[in-house]
Amino acid sequence: MTQAQTWQKKLQKGGLIDSAAVSREEAVERAQAAGLTAYVIDCDRARSRSAVLRAVVKAVDFPEFFGGNLDALYDCICDTVLDQKTGLFLWFDKLHSGDPALTEDAEAILAVCDDVVEFARNNERSFSYAVVHAGKHPDPEPGVAPTPYSGAREEE
């Protein structure tokens, strides 16, 4: 069985996919080839649970009424899974799970993803996700304001 076929089976089964085995672009291509809708969630600037949730909302285009807590995350991902013909694939890019402010929250968010895997199976869909763990955020530089979540610095 080729690596692509192995990935295809993993995507159809659902669950956590090893992000070290493939590039982000290749993972998205393989997910789409398997019939899954794929989204990349940029978590690099997220320093809190709410910031990670905002990154998910931005990537997946959840409705404005998203509650901003783990129950709302579960509900919205489940709704998104059901809206797809086959299922959903999420790539969490640079989740700073090694950051003391995010360690427990990252685990809780991934536990929600595990719960969605079961929900998807029960509804004849597939939900897979991959996580690129980025460790701790760098310490701020003295005298330099951190980059805002929007990614743009104001002109001084």
Phi, psi and omega in degrees: 000130181285166179298322179296320178293321178299315178299317179303315180295318179297318180295320180291324179290322181093164178113192182286130179252140180290111182287342181283344185277348187202155177284162179302313182299317180293321179298316179297316178300316181294321178296315179295322177296331178277000179090009180268146170280132186240137177229143174255128181251113181276105183258006189303318182270356183287122181246006180208168178302314182297326178291321176296317179297322176297323178295321177295313180302316181296316183290318187267351180060052176291161181293160181297336183277010178306128188286342177078020175230177185293327176295318179294322177300312179302311182300315183291320178294318178299316178299319180294320176301314181293332179287346183264149181295317183249317182161199191220145174230128177243134176248108177275106184265124176058054174281116185280064182291345177272357178282127182307328180286344185242351187306304182293321180293321177298317177299319181293320179295319179290330175294323175299317179300319177298321177295324179292327177303313180295317177302314181299316179300318180293343181245024176055041175230177178234139172227120178233155178209154177229150182228127171260107180280130185251003180075211184273146172295149175293149177293146180295148177276136179300132177082359180244121180291142178294154177292127179298160182303329180293341177092353182249135175267144177285145177290137181262000000 
